Amino acid sequence: MKTNILVTGLFLLAGLVSSCQSEMEEAKGYGYLQLSSVDVNKSVTTRADITSTEAIAVDVIDESALVVKHADDWNEMNDVLLPVATYTIKAYSADKDKEAQGFDAAPYYEGQTEVAIEANKAKAVEVTCKLAQAKVSVNCSESFKTAFNDYSCTVEGTDLSIPFVKDESRAAYVKAGQSLTVKVDFGNGKSFSQQITEKTEAAYYYKVNLDVTEGNASFDISVDQTIHQYEVTVKVPTKQESADMVTGDIRNDISKVWGQFAYLSGICNLEEITSPVQFRYKKKADSEWSTIEAAQEEGTKNYSAKVAPLDFDTEYEYYILCGDKTGETCTFTTEAYVEIPNLNFNTWTSVKKGFLTKRDCWFPNGDQANSYWATGNDGVVTLKSSNSIPVEDGRDGYSVQLSTVSITMVGYAAGNLFIGEYNTNMSDPASSVKFGRPYSGARPVKLSGWYKYAPGASMRTGATIPSDRTLTSDECEIYVKLWAGETLIGEGSFVDNKNVSEYTKFECPINYLDSTKRPNKITIVATSSRYGGEFEGTSVVGQLAEGSTLWVDDFELSYY
């Protein structure tokens, strides 16, 4: 492809008609501008994209970047009187979108130059417009088509993915200034990628030719400046899996692909390793690769590396390499993020409830119900005030105050807050609580937040003693659990019995009992008395202390 050139002639008339001369004499400090013609540069050999009827708009721009004169069609811009100053004359395609990309995008031309307007003087100005985009096409050799019967090819860039189906002969326009990568997908998670250029140049044509090789992949570029053309030849290995370097396919391995990290794996069978074994990885939509050193598993030829942080619900590419030896390119997609509502506990509602006296029954949701988060307030307010309530105590918005209280019939009620359901069952209080809500998001690896704790003054007597020890002070607990079906697959707990008077950060790492399953249910629980949920019949029998109070705020789940 030849460089497309438009030459826009902007001329200040050397001899103005007498009426203009008298106007200039009266307007000292002004110059006279006239756009006399727009012409097509006849020296350009290839003119398939432009004709002499190309619509060109013109802007006259002052030093403060203000357009002082505009014409959608240069023919409409006639005599213009301008104050003495320096102006930018900008000419561009009037009816096309410079940002458009793909086969349907039209060529967009632009150019500009500066001119200094002097009092009572005329100057000739010429603006040369050229193609503002780049072009790209892909051609597959017959050898390539024979070697790979089933493949798909795309050219990818910044927010760009152009499919080049088999025998596609058209070229596509793309924005200048971006990197371009050709990607060949062979199916089954196997693909080949090669960057064409780090930065596309305006008015250049990138002709990509895909061929095959029996050895390692190769990449060659030849540039013809006279016609503004890059001839890019990419030779793809016919054998996509090398016996020397084998990239492990983790696409369907749940234990290795998480929400914001992944464990890459591969095998290096080289007899002599002269360079460090590494992995390269990137988002499929990106062109730039990141590199990370691989760690060898002792006594094997297996290598692995943890890459983080990654983006949720995003497809990545990766391969193993050592020196000039590489494994095939494989892909995986990270787990999606699903928000847990009201983790900052700033949303609360209440309704009046109670047996004889109506009291505020507080709910940590916006709909006056235990619809996602729940508490035992619905049962407590039958006889007492809510013991799980919002408070304003120095942190941003609301915090949660959970208090252990004595209550008729069950004996005690620990303040609690949890993801799940609560429906009061006086004949079987233990069944009032159902922990967990459906969850389809990425697996978290840690729960953190802020807490204060004041254990009650004295432990109750006659309580059931934990099998591992006797409590001398009440304990608060914050924990998270995840299930796959009915199977618990991950859990983490934070327990404390100290008096903590200032908000303090807590962290609760999550231990996965089974990393080969994804969760479909989650709960987070906070309670002022760890054993406040131990029942025998209708009575609480767990060790606890009346008056124990836990404050919590701003929970956060981490994913790497």
GUMI-955160 format. One record per residue (C-alpha): residue in one letter; x, y, z. Coordinates in Angstrom, 3 decimals, m for minus. Layout:
REM GUMI-955160
["A"; [X; Y; Z]]
...
REM end
This chain:
REM GUMI-955160
["M"; [0.000; 0.000; 0.000]]
["K"; [1.242; 3.449; m0.849]]
["T"; [1.023; 6.380; 1.537]]
["N"; [m2.201; 8.270; 0.955]]
["I"; [m1.661; 12.020; 0.761]]
["L"; [m4.064; 14.922; 0.573]]
["V"; [m2.584; 18.329; 0.007]]
["T"; [m4.755; 21.155; 1.265]]
["G"; [m3.657; 24.509; m0.037]]
["L"; [m4.344; 27.436; 2.229]]
["F"; [m3.278; 30.680; 0.612]]
["L"; [m3.172; 34.239; 1.861]]
["L"; [m3.775; 36.198; m1.310]]
["A"; [m0.741; 38.226; m2.293]]
["G"; [m2.863; 40.828; m4.028]]
["L"; [m6.223; 41.575; m2.448]]
["V"; [m8.998; 43.259; m4.371]]
["S"; [m9.331; 46.982; m3.770]]
["S"; [m12.327; 46.636; m1.433]]
["C"; [m10.299; 44.289; 0.805]]
["Q"; [m7.339; 46.669; 0.746]]
["S"; [m9.414; 49.509; 2.123]]
["E"; [m10.795; 47.206; 4.851]]
["M"; [m7.239; 46.161; 5.832]]
["E"; [m6.135; 49.788; 6.052]]
["E"; [m8.988; 50.515; 8.451]]
["A"; [m8.318; 47.390; 10.547]]
["K"; [m4.736; 47.807; 11.686]]
["G"; [m3.398; 44.658; 13.358]]
["Y"; [m5.392; 42.278; 11.138]]
["G"; [m4.472; 39.944; 8.338]]
["Y"; [m6.579; 38.389; 5.622]]
["L"; [m6.903; 34.598; 5.157]]
["Q"; [m8.438; 32.802; 2.234]]
["L"; [m8.555; 29.052; 1.615]]
["S"; [m8.180; 28.887; m2.109]]
["S"; [m8.156; 25.149; m2.931]]
["V"; [m7.910; 21.541; m1.805]]
["D"; [m6.101; 19.238; m4.135]]
["V"; [m5.148; 15.559; m4.284]]
["N"; [m1.451; 14.772; m4.452]]
["K"; [m1.131; 13.187; m7.878]]
["S"; [2.310; 11.766; m7.032]]
["V"; [0.787; 9.003; m4.860]]
["T"; [0.882; 5.804; m6.882]]
["T"; [m1.895; 3.851; m5.158]]
["R"; [m5.119; 5.780; m4.711]]
["A"; [m7.688; 3.066; m3.866]]
["D"; [m8.782; 4.752; m0.626]]
["I"; [m9.179; 8.342; m1.742]]
["T"; [m10.581; 10.353; m4.581]]
["S"; [m10.597; 14.003; m5.495]]
["T"; [m14.057; 14.245; m3.935]]
["E"; [m12.790; 13.475; m0.385]]
["A"; [m14.720; 15.722; 2.028]]
["I"; [m12.300; 17.845; 4.032]]
["A"; [m13.214; 20.095; 6.961]]
["V"; [m11.005; 22.927; 8.169]]
["D"; [m10.512; 24.528; 11.595]]
["V"; [m8.625; 27.726; 12.314]]
["I"; [m7.400; 27.447; 15.925]]
["D"; [m5.936; 30.247; 18.008]]
["E"; [m3.152; 30.037; 20.602]]
["S"; [m5.635; 29.242; 23.407]]
["A"; [m6.842; 26.165; 21.449]]
["L"; [m10.117; 27.885; 20.566]]
["V"; [m11.581; 27.237; 17.107]]
["V"; [m12.140; 30.727; 15.707]]
["K"; [m13.286; 29.585; 12.293]]
["H"; [m14.688; 26.270; 11.058]]
["A"; [m16.004; 24.939; 7.779]]
["D"; [m17.472; 21.463; 7.235]]
["D"; [m16.476; 21.864; 3.601]]
["W"; [m13.360; 23.790; 2.706]]
["N"; [m15.248; 25.328; m0.243]]
["E"; [m17.439; 27.171; 2.260]]
["M"; [m14.470; 28.948; 3.849]]
["N"; [m13.968; 32.181; 1.936]]
["D"; [m12.357; 35.464; 2.938]]
["V"; [m11.474; 35.447; 6.659]]
["L"; [m10.191; 38.488; 8.533]]
["L"; [m8.054; 37.484; 11.555]]
["P"; [m6.279; 39.425; 14.313]]
["V"; [m2.493; 39.329; 14.252]]
["A"; [m1.466; 36.095; 16.030]]
["T"; [m0.172; 32.588; 15.402]]
["Y"; [m2.838; 30.079; 14.326]]
["T"; [m2.990; 26.358; 13.722]]
["I"; [m4.701; 25.409; 10.480]]
["K"; [m6.130; 21.892; 10.816]]
["A"; [m7.655; 19.933; 7.949]]
["Y"; [m9.326; 16.545; 8.410]]
["S"; [m11.891; 14.119; 7.027]]
["A"; [m15.271; 15.720; 7.579]]
["D"; [m17.540; 12.675; 7.475]]
["K"; [m15.522; 9.840; 9.083]]
["D"; [m14.750; 8.528; 12.568]]
["K"; [m11.076; 8.570; 13.530]]
["E"; [m11.736; 6.129; 16.419]]
["A"; [m13.429; 3.471; 14.288]]
["Q"; [m11.565; 0.176; 13.824]]
["G"; [m12.164; m2.956; 11.802]]
["F"; [m13.244; m3.915; 8.305]]
["D"; [m16.103; m1.412; 8.280]]
["A"; [m13.970; 1.537; 9.374]]
["A"; [m13.303; 4.182; 6.703]]
["P"; [m9.923; 5.836; 6.110]]
["Y"; [m9.501; 9.063; 8.042]]
["Y"; [m7.117; 11.777; 6.903]]
["E"; [m5.735; 14.739; 8.802]]
["G"; [m2.928; 17.258; 8.870]]
["Q"; [m2.066; 20.630; 10.323]]
["T"; [0.439; 23.457; 10.221]]
["E"; [1.014; 26.799; 11.917]]
["V"; [0.833; 30.228; 10.370]]
["A"; [1.699; 33.644; 11.829]]
["I"; [m0.763; 36.308; 10.698]]
["E"; [0.963; 39.699; 10.337]]
["A"; [m0.705; 43.060; 9.970]]
["N"; [m1.389; 44.010; 6.342]]
["K"; [0.597; 41.036; 5.069]]
["A"; [m0.388; 37.950; 3.108]]
["K"; [1.178; 34.492; 3.328]]
["A"; [0.664; 31.229; 1.476]]
["V"; [0.091; 28.176; 3.696]]
["E"; [m0.021; 24.517; 2.700]]
["V"; [m1.347; 21.653; 4.875]]
["T"; [m0.498; 18.084; 3.990]]
["C"; [m3.058; 15.508; 5.136]]
["K"; [m2.177; 11.850; 5.446]]
["L"; [m3.900; 8.720; 6.665]]
["A"; [m4.247; 8.954; 10.481]]
["Q"; [m4.808; 5.208; 10.978]]
["A"; [m2.825; 2.076; 10.200]]
["K"; [m3.982; m0.897; 8.168]]
["V"; [m3.537; m4.585; 8.890]]
["S"; [m4.246; m7.774; 6.967]]
["V"; [m3.515; m11.462; 7.493]]
["N"; [m2.613; m14.006; 4.851]]
["C"; [m2.159; m17.728; 5.559]]
["S"; [0.119; m19.716; 3.280]]
["E"; [m1.089; m22.948; 1.729]]
["S"; [1.395; m24.813; 3.943]]
["F"; [m0.197; m23.217; 6.995]]
["K"; [m3.699; m24.165; 5.874]]
["T"; [m2.569; m27.729; 5.227]]
["A"; [m0.783; m28.082; 8.589]]
["F"; [m3.662; m26.664; 10.605]]
["N"; [m7.067; m27.705; 9.397]]
["D"; [m9.001; m26.210; 12.303]]
["Y"; [m7.903; m22.789; 13.524]]
["S"; [m9.129; m19.263; 14.080]]
["C"; [m7.055; m16.112; 13.787]]
["T"; [m7.474; m12.686; 15.369]]
["V"; [m5.461; m9.491; 15.472]]
["E"; [m5.629; m7.986; 18.944]]
["G"; [m4.752; m4.586; 20.340]]
["T"; [m6.043; m2.020; 22.817]]
["D"; [m9.787; m2.724; 23.099]]
["L"; [m9.456; m4.444; 19.763]]
["S"; [m10.071; m7.955; 18.451]]
["I"; [m10.501; m8.371; 14.701]]
["P"; [m11.302; m11.896; 13.461]]
["F"; [m9.601; m12.921; 10.230]]
["V"; [m11.509; m15.968; 9.046]]
["K"; [m10.006; m18.375; 6.554]]
["D"; [m9.327; m16.772; 3.181]]
["E"; [m10.149; m13.291; 4.486]]
["S"; [m8.496; m10.953; 1.971]]
["R"; [m9.655; m7.594; 3.281]]
["A"; [m7.505; m5.230; 5.304]]
["A"; [m8.816; m3.555; 8.453]]
["Y"; [m8.177; m0.039; 9.699]]
["V"; [m6.855; 0.286; 13.279]]
["K"; [m5.943; 3.238; 15.476]]
["A"; [m2.326; 4.343; 15.427]]
["G"; [m0.180; 4.223; 18.557]]
["Q"; [m1.232; 0.800; 19.874]]
["S"; [0.513; m2.544; 19.958]]
["L"; [m0.794; m5.346; 17.750]]
["T"; [m0.601; m9.094; 18.334]]
["V"; [m1.634; m11.892; 15.993]]
["K"; [m3.295; m14.784; 17.833]]
["V"; [m3.966; m18.216; 16.338]]
["D"; [m6.299; m20.476; 18.323]]
["F"; [m6.042; m24.193; 17.582]]
["G"; [m8.830; m25.268; 19.978]]
["N"; [m8.596; m27.336; 23.173]]
["G"; [m7.092; m24.349; 24.988]]
["K"; [m4.016; m24.319; 22.707]]
["S"; [m3.003; m21.148; 20.933]]
["F"; [m0.065; m19.250; 19.477]]
["S"; [0.565; m15.512; 19.896]]
["Q"; [3.097; m13.170; 18.355]]
["Q"; [3.368; m9.422; 18.750]]
["I"; [3.438; m7.700; 15.362]]
["T"; [4.495; m4.269; 16.574]]
["E"; [4.800; m2.426; 19.872]]
["K"; [3.324; 0.730; 18.375]]
["T"; [1.448; 1.086; 15.106]]
["E"; [2.441; 4.026; 12.938]]
["A"; [m0.087; 6.164; 11.106]]
["A"; [m0.276; 5.664; 7.332]]
["Y"; [1.515; 2.294; 7.518]]
["Y"; [0.211; m1.030; 6.261]]
["Y"; [1.027; m4.146; 8.321]]
["K"; [0.792; m7.215; 6.093]]
["V"; [0.972; m10.331; 8.265]]
["N"; [1.880; m13.615; 6.576]]
["L"; [1.414; m16.832; 8.556]]
["D"; [3.585; m19.762; 7.574]]
["V"; [4.846; m22.948; 9.277]]
["T"; [8.137; m24.292; 10.546]]
["E"; [9.268; m27.672; 11.858]]
["G"; [11.446; m25.987; 14.486]]
["N"; [10.913; m23.135; 16.871]]
["A"; [8.675; m20.194; 16.063]]
["S"; [10.322; m17.363; 14.134]]
["F"; [9.374; m13.790; 13.404]]
["D"; [10.676; m11.518; 10.672]]
["I"; [9.846; m7.967; 9.618]]
["S"; [10.848; m6.127; 6.467]]
["V"; [9.992; m2.445; 6.041]]
["D"; [9.610; m0.568; 2.789]]
["Q"; [9.653; 3.123; 3.686]]
["T"; [8.884; 4.184; 0.136]]
["I"; [5.426; 2.626; 0.295]]
["H"; [4.980; 2.724; 4.105]]
["Q"; [4.619; m1.028; 4.406]]
["Y"; [5.619; m3.591; 7.052]]
["E"; [5.874; m7.125; 5.712]]
["V"; [5.540; m9.350; 8.788]]
["T"; [6.270; m13.067; 8.453]]
["V"; [5.399; m15.330; 11.374]]
["K"; [6.390; m18.993; 11.223]]
["V"; [4.308; m21.137; 13.549]]
["P"; [5.673; m24.502; 14.749]]
["T"; [3.731; m27.377; 13.225]]
["K"; [4.243; m29.255; 16.483]]
["Q"; [2.563; m27.109; 19.084]]
["E"; [3.738; m29.241; 22.003]]
["S"; [7.484; m29.585; 22.492]]
["A"; [8.952; m32.565; 24.247]]
["D"; [11.571; m30.235; 25.724]]
["M"; [9.171; m27.646; 27.173]]
["V"; [5.620; m28.646; 28.065]]
["T"; [3.144; m26.058; 29.347]]
["G"; [0.733; m27.531; 31.872]]
["D"; [m2.904; m26.993; 30.909]]
["I"; [m4.539; m25.637; 34.098]]
["R"; [m7.681; m24.381; 32.389]]
["N"; [m9.951; m26.944; 34.069]]
["D"; [m7.916; m27.426; 37.245]]
["I"; [m9.941; m25.700; 39.979]]
["S"; [m7.119; m26.107; 42.476]]
["K"; [m4.851; m23.924; 40.320]]
["V"; [m7.167; m21.203; 38.985]]
["W"; [m8.671; m18.822; 41.557]]
["G"; [m10.175; m15.345; 41.506]]
["Q"; [m7.033; m13.207; 41.621]]
["F"; [m4.208; m15.712; 41.347]]
["A"; [m3.236; m18.891; 39.553]]
["Y"; [m0.591; m21.594; 39.851]]
["L"; [1.133; m21.986; 36.481]]
["S"; [2.789; m25.317; 35.787]]
["G"; [5.015; m26.916; 33.175]]
["I"; [7.768; m29.409; 32.450]]
["C"; [11.321; m28.719; 31.291]]
["N"; [13.018; m31.798; 29.795]]
["L"; [16.182; m30.032; 28.593]]
["E"; [19.344; m31.967; 29.461]]
["E"; [21.257; m28.749; 30.108]]
["I"; [19.446; m25.726; 31.441]]
["T"; [21.595; m22.700; 30.680]]
["S"; [18.925; m20.108; 31.354]]
["P"; [16.405; m19.787; 34.178]]
["V"; [13.094; m21.509; 33.531]]
["Q"; [10.322; m18.937; 33.448]]
["F"; [6.667; m18.453; 32.680]]
["R"; [5.229; m15.686; 30.555]]
["Y"; [1.620; m14.660; 30.997]]
["K"; [m0.775; m11.873; 30.045]]
["K"; [m4.422; m11.055; 29.679]]
["K"; [m5.685; m12.428; 26.406]]
["A"; [m6.826; m8.929; 25.426]]
["D"; [m3.379; m7.412; 26.099]]
["S"; [m0.260; m7.499; 23.978]]
["E"; [2.476; m7.127; 26.611]]
["W"; [3.710; m10.267; 28.394]]
["S"; [4.794; m10.452; 32.033]]
["T"; [7.578; m12.820; 33.110]]
["I"; [7.976; m14.714; 36.387]]
["E"; [10.664; m17.121; 37.522]]
["A"; [9.601; m20.758; 37.837]]
["A"; [10.391; m22.895; 40.872]]
["Q"; [11.431; m26.506; 40.350]]
["E"; [9.734; m29.228; 42.344]]
["E"; [12.454; m31.161; 44.111]]
["G"; [13.454; m34.392; 42.411]]
["T"; [11.326; m33.732; 39.305]]
["K"; [11.371; m31.820; 36.043]]
["N"; [8.176; m30.061; 37.015]]
["Y"; [8.090; m26.278; 37.435]]
["S"; [5.467; m23.966; 38.888]]
["A"; [4.851; m20.325; 39.778]]
["K"; [2.085; m18.411; 41.505]]
["V"; [1.011; m15.286; 39.606]]
["A"; [m0.924; m12.535; 41.371]]
["P"; [m2.752; m10.256; 41.476]]
["L"; [m4.906; m11.125; 38.491]]
["D"; [m8.232; m9.653; 37.448]]
["F"; [m11.491; m11.428; 38.190]]
["D"; [m13.341; m13.228; 35.399]]
["T"; [m10.569; m12.613; 32.868]]
["E"; [m8.995; m14.907; 30.300]]
["Y"; [m5.204; m15.199; 30.482]]
["E"; [m2.559; m16.780; 28.259]]
["Y"; [0.696; m18.304; 29.464]]
["Y"; [3.568; m20.567; 28.448]]
["I"; [6.773; m21.995; 29.892]]
["L"; [10.166; m21.097; 28.428]]
["C"; [13.885; m21.620; 28.877]]
["G"; [16.228; m19.720; 26.596]]
["D"; [14.805; m20.039; 23.075]]
["K"; [12.780; m23.130; 23.961]]
["T"; [9.108; m22.556; 24.689]]
["G"; [6.059; m24.627; 25.427]]
["E"; [2.765; m24.041; 23.708]]
["T"; [0.500; m21.182; 24.757]]
["C"; [m2.378; m22.242; 26.996]]
["T"; [m5.263; m20.303; 28.514]]
["F"; [m7.315; m20.097; 31.696]]
["T"; [m10.095; m17.861; 33.009]]
["T"; [m10.116; m16.586; 36.591]]
["E"; [m13.132; m16.879; 38.874]]
["A"; [m15.717; m14.100; 38.858]]
["Y"; [m16.210; m11.620; 41.678]]
["V"; [m19.568; m11.597; 43.472]]
["E"; [m20.180; m8.855; 46.020]]
["I"; [m21.174; m9.676; 49.582]]
["P"; [m23.661; m6.916; 50.490]]
["N"; [m23.271; m4.592; 53.483]]
["L"; [m19.804; m5.702; 54.575]]
["N"; [m19.310; m2.211; 56.003]]
["F"; [m22.512; m2.632; 58.088]]
["N"; [m23.773; 0.845; 57.286]]
["T"; [m27.213; m0.355; 56.175]]
["W"; [m29.774; m1.055; 58.930]]
["T"; [m33.555; m0.985; 59.285]]
["S"; [m35.903; m1.674; 62.189]]
["V"; [m39.514; m2.478; 62.978]]
["K"; [m41.447; m2.446; 66.248]]
["K"; [m41.914; m5.917; 67.740]]
["G"; [m42.412; m7.477; 71.180]]
["F"; [m44.724; m9.602; 73.335]]
["L"; [m46.204; m6.883; 75.549]]
["T"; [m43.892; m3.943; 74.927]]
["K"; [m43.026; m2.965; 71.355]]
["R"; [m39.275; m2.564; 70.833]]
["D"; [m36.982; m1.806; 67.901]]
["C"; [m36.061; m5.062; 66.182]]
["W"; [m32.955; m4.250; 64.146]]
["F"; [m32.034; m5.891; 60.815]]
["P"; [m28.620; m5.489; 59.065]]
["N"; [m30.333; m5.146; 55.669]]
["G"; [m32.337; m2.501; 53.874]]
["D"; [m35.704; m4.305; 53.814]]
["Q"; [m36.668; m4.752; 57.498]]
["A"; [m36.013; m8.472; 57.362]]
["N"; [m33.301; m11.098; 57.853]]
["S"; [m33.010; m11.250; 54.070]]
["Y"; [m29.229; m11.741; 53.743]]
["W"; [m27.514; m10.904; 56.991]]
["A"; [m29.425; m12.050; 60.061]]
["T"; [m29.383; m11.701; 63.848]]
["G"; [m31.279; m13.278; 66.732]]
["N"; [m33.036; m9.975; 67.465]]
["D"; [m36.354; m11.346; 66.232]]
["G"; [m36.379; m13.771; 69.179]]
["V"; [m34.794; m11.479; 71.778]]
["V"; [m37.259; m8.589; 71.324]]
["T"; [m40.152; m10.731; 72.481]]
["L"; [m38.876; m10.013; 76.012]]
["K"; [m35.869; m7.644; 75.768]]
["S"; [m34.310; m4.982; 73.582]]
["S"; [m32.307; m6.019; 70.515]]
["N"; [m28.824; m7.186; 71.524]]
["S"; [m27.324; m6.904; 68.010]]
["I"; [m27.549; m3.257; 67.015]]
["P"; [m25.938; m0.498; 64.925]]
["V"; [m23.885; 2.091; 66.812]]
["E"; [m21.964; 5.233; 65.880]]
["D"; [m18.750; 5.020; 67.871]]
["G"; [m16.014; 6.819; 66.020]]
["R"; [m15.652; 4.771; 62.861]]
["D"; [m17.085; 5.834; 59.518]]
["G"; [m20.822; 5.175; 59.449]]
["Y"; [m22.232; 2.431; 61.660]]
["S"; [m20.474; m0.329; 63.539]]
["V"; [m22.160; m3.397; 65.035]]
["Q"; [m22.524; m3.926; 68.767]]
["L"; [m23.203; m7.530; 69.856]]
["S"; [m23.995; m8.153; 73.546]]
["T"; [m24.618; m11.309; 75.568]]
["V"; [m27.769; m10.920; 77.675]]
["S"; [m29.788; m13.077; 80.055]]
["I"; [m33.256; m13.906; 78.830]]
["T"; [m36.177; m15.891; 80.170]]
["M"; [m36.828; m19.384; 78.808]]
["V"; [m33.461; m19.959; 77.050]]
["G"; [m31.318; m18.459; 79.822]]
["Y"; [m28.917; m16.435; 77.693]]
["A"; [m28.674; m14.971; 74.219]]
["A"; [m25.326; m14.078; 72.696]]
["G"; [m25.234; m11.093; 70.376]]
["N"; [m24.750; m12.434; 66.867]]
["L"; [m24.546; m11.381; 63.261]]
["F"; [m24.372; m13.868; 60.402]]
["I"; [m25.076; m14.561; 56.751]]
["G"; [m28.053; m16.877; 56.826]]
["E"; [m31.616; m17.166; 58.079]]
["Y"; [m33.246; m16.683; 61.471]]
["N"; [m36.796; m17.830; 62.256]]
["T"; [m37.684; m18.073; 65.933]]
["N"; [m38.590; m21.591; 67.095]]
["M"; [m39.274; m21.454; 70.849]]
["S"; [m39.694; m25.229; 71.151]]
["D"; [m36.341; m25.878; 69.468]]
["P"; [m34.231; m22.680; 69.668]]
["A"; [m31.156; m24.298; 68.107]]
["S"; [m33.099; m24.780; 64.859]]
["S"; [m33.945; m21.065; 64.638]]
["V"; [m30.617; m20.395; 62.958]]
["K"; [m29.608; m21.608; 59.484]]
["F"; [m26.143; m20.501; 58.426]]
["G"; [m25.215; m19.669; 54.855]]
["R"; [m26.551; m18.151; 51.651]]
["P"; [m26.019; m19.174; 47.994]]
["Y"; [m22.678; m18.000; 46.648]]
["S"; [m21.161; m18.297; 43.156]]
["G"; [m18.204; m15.952; 43.436]]
["A"; [m14.442; m16.354; 43.590]]
["R"; [m12.973; m18.194; 46.553]]
["P"; [m11.690; m15.735; 49.168]]
["V"; [m8.461; m16.523; 51.013]]
["K"; [m8.881; m14.203; 54.003]]
["L"; [m11.499; m12.343; 56.031]]
["S"; [m10.371; m9.183; 57.804]]
["G"; [m11.983; m6.281; 59.609]]
["W"; [m12.016; m4.253; 62.838]]
["Y"; [m13.157; m5.242; 66.307]]
["K"; [m13.295; m4.314; 70.005]]
["Y"; [m14.156; m6.727; 72.790]]
["A"; [m15.140; m6.512; 76.445]]
["P"; [m15.695; m9.968; 78.008]]
["G"; [m18.293; m10.150; 80.772]]
["A"; [m17.184; m9.808; 84.413]]
["S"; [m17.753; m13.436; 85.420]]
["M"; [m18.448; m16.738; 83.717]]
["R"; [m21.837; m18.318; 84.327]]
["T"; [m21.956; m21.359; 86.608]]
["G"; [m23.292; m24.787; 85.748]]
["A"; [m22.478; m24.462; 82.047]]
["T"; [m21.224; m27.183; 79.750]]
["I"; [m17.425; m27.058; 79.658]]
["P"; [m15.673; m27.212; 76.262]]
["S"; [m13.992; m30.596; 75.840]]
["D"; [m10.531; m29.096; 75.379]]
["R"; [m10.491; m26.719; 78.378]]
["T"; [m12.399; m24.718; 80.958]]
["L"; [m12.962; m21.085; 80.033]]
["T"; [m11.792; m18.516; 82.567]]
["S"; [m12.973; m15.638; 80.390]]
["D"; [m15.643; m15.439; 77.720]]
["E"; [m14.493; m15.590; 74.096]]
["C"; [m15.751; m13.748; 71.055]]
["E"; [m15.511; m15.392; 67.664]]
["I"; [m15.564; m14.250; 64.051]]
["Y"; [m15.481; m16.909; 61.368]]
["V"; [m16.155; m17.671; 57.720]]
["K"; [m17.183; m20.974; 56.134]]
["L"; [m17.756; m22.093; 52.544]]
["W"; [m19.552; m25.194; 51.308]]
["A"; [m19.827; m27.131; 48.049]]
["G"; [m23.193; m28.807; 48.364]]
["E"; [m23.284; m30.133; 51.921]]
["T"; [m19.500; m30.483; 52.132]]
["L"; [m17.491; m27.898; 54.047]]
["I"; [m14.545; m26.982; 51.797]]
["G"; [m13.078; m23.877; 53.478]]
["E"; [m13.083; m22.189; 56.868]]
["G"; [m11.238; m19.679; 59.005]]
["S"; [m11.778; m18.429; 62.544]]
["F"; [m10.655; m15.589; 64.797]]
["V"; [m11.116; m15.990; 68.585]]
["D"; [m10.180; m13.589; 71.409]]
["N"; [m10.846; m13.330; 75.156]]
["K"; [m8.886; m10.168; 75.935]]
["N"; [m10.289; m6.760; 76.728]]
["V"; [m9.667; m4.704; 73.564]]
["S"; [m10.856; m1.129; 74.106]]
["E"; [m9.744; 0.413; 70.779]]
["Y"; [m10.719; m0.791; 67.337]]
["T"; [m8.079; m3.271; 66.231]]
["K"; [m7.529; m4.997; 62.893]]
["F"; [m8.180; m8.734; 62.832]]
["E"; [m7.270; m11.184; 60.083]]
["C"; [m8.766; m14.575; 59.525]]
["P"; [m6.951; m16.706; 56.887]]
["I"; [m9.184; m19.274; 55.209]]
["N"; [m7.965; m22.861; 55.117]]
["Y"; [m9.347; m24.870; 52.210]]
["L"; [m10.028; m28.494; 53.114]]
["D"; [m10.736; m29.249; 49.452]]
["S"; [m9.320; m26.926; 46.787]]
["T"; [m10.737; m28.979; 43.907]]
["K"; [m14.289; m27.711; 44.444]]
["R"; [m15.858; m24.295; 44.072]]
["P"; [m18.305; m23.123; 46.754]]
["N"; [m22.008; m22.633; 46.281]]
["K"; [m22.742; m21.380; 49.819]]
["I"; [m21.010; m19.001; 52.227]]
["T"; [m21.474; m17.668; 55.737]]
["I"; [m19.714; m15.091; 57.878]]
["V"; [m20.475; m15.105; 61.601]]
["A"; [m19.638; m12.793; 64.515]]
["T"; [m20.728; m13.510; 68.095]]
["S"; [m20.075; m11.956; 71.499]]
["S"; [m19.919; m15.423; 73.154]]
["R"; [m18.284; m18.236; 71.243]]
["Y"; [m20.337; m20.943; 72.972]]
["G"; [m23.589; m18.988; 73.119]]
["G"; [m25.121; m21.328; 70.551]]
["E"; [m24.698; m24.520; 72.612]]
["F"; [m28.201; m25.792; 73.466]]
["E"; [m29.735; m28.705; 75.304]]
["G"; [m33.425; m28.691; 74.593]]
["T"; [m34.651; m25.117; 75.060]]
["S"; [m31.739; m23.869; 77.171]]
["V"; [m28.312; m22.454; 76.395]]
["V"; [m25.710; m24.635; 78.149]]
["G"; [m22.478; m23.243; 76.719]]
["Q"; [m19.896; m21.403; 78.807]]
["L"; [m20.292; m17.624; 78.533]]
["A"; [m20.482; m14.423; 80.557]]
["E"; [m23.421; m12.083; 80.680]]
["G"; [m22.463; m8.607; 79.503]]
["S"; [m19.786; m9.734; 77.029]]
["T"; [m19.801; m7.234; 74.180]]
["L"; [m18.195; m7.421; 70.734]]
["W"; [m18.038; m4.507; 68.297]]
["V"; [m17.197; m5.177; 64.642]]
["D"; [m16.960; m3.063; 61.489]]
["D"; [m15.774; m2.959; 57.872]]
["F"; [m15.341; m6.633; 57.014]]
["E"; [m13.354; m7.371; 53.879]]
["L"; [m12.688; m10.516; 51.860]]
["S"; [m9.322; m10.868; 50.133]]
["Y"; [m8.730; m13.045; 47.085]]
["Y"; [m4.943; m13.414; 46.792]]
REM end
